[in-house]
Amino acid sequence: MLAAGVALTLGLAACSSGGTEATPAEGGSSAAAPSTIKIGFMGDLTGPNAGIVIPPRNGAKLVIDDYNKTNPAVKIELVEYDSQGDPSKAVALAQQAIKTDKIVALIGPAFSGESAQVAPVLEEAKLPSISPSATNAALATNGWKYWHRVLPSDSIQGPGIGDFIATGVGAKKVFVIDDKSEYGKPLADAVKAQLATKGVTPETDSLDPAESDFSSVVNKVAAAKPEAIFFGGYYAAGGNLLKQLRDKGVTAKFLSGDGSLDKGLVDGAGAANAEGALVGCPCYIATPDVTDAKVKAFADTYKAAYKADPAIYAAEGYDAATVFVDAVKAGNVTSDKINEFIATVDIAGVSKQVKFEANGEVSAKDIYIYQVKDGVIGLLGKANEAKLG
């Protein structure tokens, strides 16, 4: 699935990021510009939660393929790095991307845990990145100058979901579960904190997603008799948890965050068990009835290319790649110049208006709620507007 092209970085100095601008020769003439540059995509492409990483990769690939079809002076090669969501693998792949492949920018990493480990490596190499899906709020607090994400963090997602549980669902008794990960636990904590502002003090527990038997947690939930359950984690464990809860006779509303926004949640739980489950996400997934011309064009193109409707973070992957392509179109082919360009971006993307704050956060802050109906996950509405049927 790699875009075609051979990287010819003529005249570029040997640099860990591959992004140092060509320097003029002694006599004043400039070195030749590259005919191809490399941009990476990093995330879990074959691991247990690949379902929420393949769509943004596909979205990014659409943009770069379309750009290359225009026969530009500088083509872009998309280089894929399959981290399988493992931070240690992600770091090794980042070193390869910088030192061997000499990419000039990175879309990703996709998950928060790998982002926390990889971002310092990219920062040292002065190599810009835009994640389409990493939501851990702490990622924006490190003072990084080359790190960005094209979606709101868990400091926005958590309160949005918490408000929806208290107001949209109307739950007074809530049980919050997390998977102990750098993504799931902070998100669950943010939901708990917001529930507290609504006078709701939830019972809590954690599970290990590497295990398959969640009976200890399930028994505690059953005994608590909550009206709503929130799970902070990914869909592989979420589907299994939901199945075991329903098998135990727990009928409370089941909610989760963006890590569960994949059909794998339904497959893991079974369609009957997943019916009515709710998932919050700082992402906008184009529905078949979308009327916005730009979003509809994206959705139609995506479906034609991949024989499937756009899924979670496909639009964010598309928007992240668009930022990099626009940078190259404007004549920026080195890491430093691309990073400078990112600071000026203010474009109407297909997921949102894309504009970055000084800490790398995107300015747009909308959170959306999705619901499983007849085995299909569909958009219910913005978290502050969504109503249960």
C-alpha positions in Angstrom: 0.0 0.0 0.0 3.0 2.3 -0.3 2.9 5.2 -2.7 5.2 4.6 -5.6 8.5 6.5 -5.8 12.2 6.3 -5.0 13.6 9.0 -2.6 16.2 11.1 -4.4 17.3 13.5 -1.7 20.0 15.2 -3.9 22.1 17.8 -2.2 20.7 17.2 1.3 23.2 17.1 4.1 23.4 13.9 6.1 21.0 14.6 9.0 19.2 12.4 11.4 15.8 13.8 10.3 16.6 13.9 6.6 15.1 17.4 6.8 18.0 19.8 6.7 17.6 22.2 3.8 20.1 22.0 1.0 22.8 24.7 1.5 24.1 26.9 -1.3 27.5 26.0 -2.8 30.5 28.2 -2.1 30.0 30.0 -5.4 26.4 30.9 -4.6 24.5 28.3 -6.6 21.8 26.3 -4.7 21.9 22.5 -4.5 19.2 20.8 -6.5 15.8 20.3 -4.8 14.7 16.7 -4.2 12.5 15.1 -6.7 10.8 12.9 -4.0 10.5 13.3 -0.3 9.3 10.7 2.3 6.5 11.2 4.8 5.9 8.4 7.3 2.7 6.9 8.7 3.0 5.1 12.1 0.5 3.0 14.0 -1.0 -0.4 14.7 -1.6 -1.7 11.2 -1.7 -5.4 11.9 -2.2 -5.7 15.7 -5.3 -6.2 17.8 -6.6 -2.7 17.4 -5.7 -2.1 13.8 -9.3 -1.3 13.0 -8.9 2.3 14.3 -5.6 2.9 12.5 -6.1 1.5 9.0 -8.8 4.2 8.2 -6.6 7.2 9.0 -3.8 5.5 7.0 -6.2 5.1 4.1 -7.3 8.7 4.4 -3.7 9.9 4.3 -3.0 7.7 1.3 -5.9 9.2 -0.7 -4.4 12.7 -0.3 -0.9 11.7 -1.2 -1.9 9.6 -4.1 -4.1 12.3 -5.5 -1.2 14.8 -5.2 1.3 12.5 -6.9 -1.2 12.1 -9.8 -0.7 15.8 -10.6 2.9 15.0 -11.6 4.4 17.7 -9.2 8.0 18.7 -9.2 8.4 17.1 -5.8 6.5 13.9 -5.3 5.8 12.4 -1.9 6.4 8.7 -0.9 4.3 7.5 2.0 6.3 5.1 4.1 4.4 2.9 6.5 5.6 1.9 10.0 3.6 -0.9 11.6 4.1 -0.4 15.4 1.3 -2.8 16.4 0.6 -0.3 19.1 3.8 -1.3 21.0 5.7 1.8 22.2 9.1 -0.1 22.2 8.6 -1.1 18.6 7.4 2.4 17.7 10.7 3.9 19.1 12.8 1.5 17.0 10.8 2.3 13.9 11.1 6.0 14.5 14.9 5.7 14.6 14.8 3.8 11.4 12.5 6.4 9.8 14.9 9.2 10.8 18.3 7.7 10.3 17.8 5.2 7.5 14.7 6.2 5.6 15.2 10.0 6.2 11.6 10.9 6.2 10.8 14.7 6.6 7.6 14.4 8.5 5.3 11.8 10.2 1.6 11.2 10.3 1.2 9.6 13.8 1.9 7.8 16.0 -1.7 6.7 16.2 -1.9 5.8 19.9 -1.1 7.8 23.0 1.4 5.3 24.6 3.6 5.1 21.5 3.2 8.9 21.0 4.6 9.5 24.5 7.7 7.5 23.7 8.3 8.5 20.0 7.6 12.3 20.3 10.9 13.0 22.2 12.8 11.1 19.5 11.1 13.2 16.8 11.7 16.4 18.8 15.4 15.7 19.1 15.5 15.2 15.3 13.4 18.3 14.7 11.0 16.3 12.6 7.3 17.4 12.6 4.5 15.0 13.3 0.7 15.2 13.2 -1.2 12.5 15.0 -4.7 11.7 13.6 -5.8 9.8 16.8 -3.7 10.1 19.9 -5.8 11.8 22.6 -3.9 11.7 25.9 -4.1 15.2 27.3 -0.5 15.1 28.8 1.0 14.9 25.3 0.5 18.6 24.9 2.2 19.6 28.1 5.8 18.7 27.2 6.8 21.9 25.4 7.3 20.0 22.1 7.7 22.3 19.1 7.4 19.6 16.4 4.4 17.6 17.8 0.8 18.2 16.7 -2.5 16.4 16.7 -5.6 17.0 14.5 -8.2 16.2 17.1 -9.2 17.3 20.6 -7.6 15.6 23.6 -9.1 13.6 26.4 -9.3 16.8 28.5 -12.1 17.7 26.1 -13.4 14.1 25.3 -13.6 13.0 28.9 -15.8 15.9 30.1 -17.9 15.7 27.0 -18.7 12.1 27.6 -19.1 12.7 31.4 -21.7 15.4 30.7 -23.5 13.1 28.3 -23.7 10.3 30.8 -25.1 12.6 33.5 -27.4 14.7 31.2 -28.0 12.8 28.0 -28.3 9.4 29.6 -29.5 10.8 33.0 -27.5 8.2 35.0 -27.1 8.7 38.7 -25.3 5.5 39.5 -22.2 4.9 37.2 -19.4 2.4 37.2 -16.1 3.5 35.4 -13.6 0.9 34.2 -10.2 1.5 32.6 -7.6 -0.7 30.9 -4.6 0.8 32.8 -3.1 2.2 29.5 -1.7 5.7 28.8 -4.9 6.2 26.8 -7.6 4.4 28.8 -6.9 5.4 32.4 -6.5 9.2 31.8 -9.7 9.2 29.7 -11.6 7.3 32.4 -10.2 9.7 35.1 -11.4 12.6 33.0 -14.9 11.1 32.8 -14.9 10.5 36.6 -13.9 14.0 37.3 -16.6 15.5 35.1 -19.2 13.2 36.7 -18.2 14.5 40.1 -19.1 18.0 39.0 -22.6 16.7 38.3 -22.9 15.2 41.7 -22.2 11.6 40.5 -19.5 9.6 42.3 -18.9 6.4 40.3 -17.6 3.1 41.5 -14.4 2.1 39.7 -12.1 -0.8 38.7 -9.4 -1.7 36.2 -8.8 -4.7 33.9 -5.9 -6.1 32.0 -6.7 -6.1 28.3 -4.2 -8.9 27.7 -6.5 -11.2 29.7 -9.7 -12.7 28.4 -11.6 -13.4 31.6 -12.9 -10.2 33.2 -15.1 -12.0 35.7 -13.6 -10.1 38.7 -14.6 -6.7 37.2 -17.9 -8.0 35.9 -19.0 -9.4 39.3 -18.2 -6.0 40.9 -20.3 -4.2 38.3 -23.2 -6.6 38.7 -23.2 -6.1 42.5 -23.1 -2.3 42.1 -26.2 -2.3 39.9 -25.3 0.9 38.0 -27.4 2.7 35.4 -24.4 3.3 33.2 -21.0 1.9 32.7 -18.0 3.7 31.1 -15.0 1.8 29.7 -11.7 3.6 29.0 -9.8 1.4 26.6 -9.8 -0.2 23.1 -12.5 -2.1 21.3 -10.8 -5.5 21.5 -11.2 -5.6 25.3 -14.3 -3.5 25.2 -16.3 -6.0 23.1 -15.2 -8.8 25.3 -16.1 -6.9 28.4 -19.5 -6.0 27.1 -20.3 -9.6 26.2 -19.4 -10.8 29.7 -21.4 -8.0 31.3 -24.5 -9.0 29.3 -23.9 -12.7 29.9 -24.0 -11.8 33.6 -27.3 -10.1 33.3 -26.0 -6.5 33.5 -28.3 -4.3 31.4 -26.9 -0.9 32.2 -26.1 1.5 29.4 -22.6 0.8 28.1 -20.4 3.7 27.0 -16.8 4.0 25.8 -14.4 6.4 24.2 -12.9 6.7 20.7 -10.7 3.6 21.2 -13.9 1.5 21.0 -15.3 3.2 17.9 -14.9 0.2 15.6 -17.1 -2.6 14.4 -14.8 -4.8 16.4 -16.7 -3.7 19.5 -19.9 -5.1 18.0 -18.2 -8.3 16.7 -16.6 -8.9 20.1 -19.7 -8.4 22.1 -22.2 -9.9 19.5 -24.8 -7.7 17.8 -27.5 -8.3 20.3 -25.2 -7.5 23.3 -23.9 -4.4 21.6 -27.3 -3.0 20.7 -27.6 0.5 22.2 -24.0 0.8 23.2 -22.7 4.4 23.0 -19.2 5.6 22.0 -17.8 9.2 22.4 -15.2 10.4 20.0 -13.4 13.7 19.2 -13.9 12.7 15.5 -16.4 13.2 12.8 -17.3 10.2 10.7 -19.2 11.1 7.5 -22.5 9.4 7.4 -24.2 8.4 4.1 -26.7 11.3 4.3 -24.0 14.0 4.6 -24.8 17.1 2.6 -21.6 19.2 3.0 -20.1 19.1 -0.5 -16.5 18.8 0.6 -17.2 16.0 3.2 -19.4 14.1 0.7 -16.7 14.3 -2.0 -14.2 12.8 0.5 -16.7 10.1 1.6 -17.5 9.1 -2.0 -13.8 9.0 -3.0 -12.9 7.0 0.1 -15.6 4.4 -0.6 -14.6 4.2 -4.3 -11.0 3.5 -3.3 -11.5 1.1 -0.4 -15.0 -0.4 -1.0 -16.1 0.8 2.4 -17.5 3.9 4.0 -15.0 6.1 5.9 -14.5 4.8 9.5 -13.0 6.3 12.6 -10.2 8.9 12.0 -10.3 8.4 8.2 -11.1 12.1 7.9 -8.4 13.1 10.5 -5.8 11.1 8.6 -6.9 12.8 5.4 -6.7 16.2 7.1 -3.2 15.5 8.6 -1.9 14.5 5.2 -3.5 17.5 3.6 -1.5 19.8 5.9 1.8 18.1 4.8 0.8 18.2 1.1 -0.1 21.8 1.3 3.3 22.5 2.9 5.1 20.8 0.0 2.9 22.6 -2.5 4.0 25.9 -0.9 7.7 24.9 -1.6 8.6 23.5 1.9 10.5 20.2 1.5 12.6 20.1 4.7 11.5 19.3 8.2 12.1 22.7 9.6 10.3 24.5 6.8 7.4 22.1 7.0 7.1 22.7 10.7 7.1 26.5 10.2 4.3 26.1 7.7 2.2 24.0 10.1 2.2 27.0 12.5 0.4 29.1 9.8 -2.2 26.5 8.8 -5.9 27.5 8.9 -7.8 25.3 6.5 -11.3 23.9 6.2 -10.6 20.1 6.5 -13.1 17.3 6.1 -13.2 16.6 9.9 -13.0 20.2 11.2 -11.4 23.6 10.7 -7.7 22.7 11.0 -5.7 25.3 12.9 -3.0 24.5 15.5 -2.4 26.2 18.8 1.2 26.9 20.1 1.3 23.6 22.0 0.3 21.5 19.0 -3.4 21.1 19.9 -6.0 21.7 17.2 -8.3 24.6 17.9 -11.6 22.8 17.1 -13.1 21.1 20.2 -16.3 19.2 19.2 -17.0 15.8 20.7 -19.5 13.4 19.0 -21.6 10.5 20.3 -22.2 7.4 18.3 -24.6 4.5 19.0 -24.9 0.9 17.9 -28.3 0.3 16.2 -29.1 -3.0 14.4 -25.4 -4.0 14.6 -24.1 -0.7 13.0 -22.4 2.2 14.7 -24.1 5.4 13.6 -23.7 9.1 14.5 -26.1 10.3 17.3 -24.9 13.9 17.3 -22.6 16.3 19.2 -22.2 15.3 22.8 -23.8 18.5 24.1 -26.8 18.0 21.7 -27.3 14.3 21.3 -30.5 12.7 22.6 -31.3 9.1 23.2 -34.1 7.7 21.1 
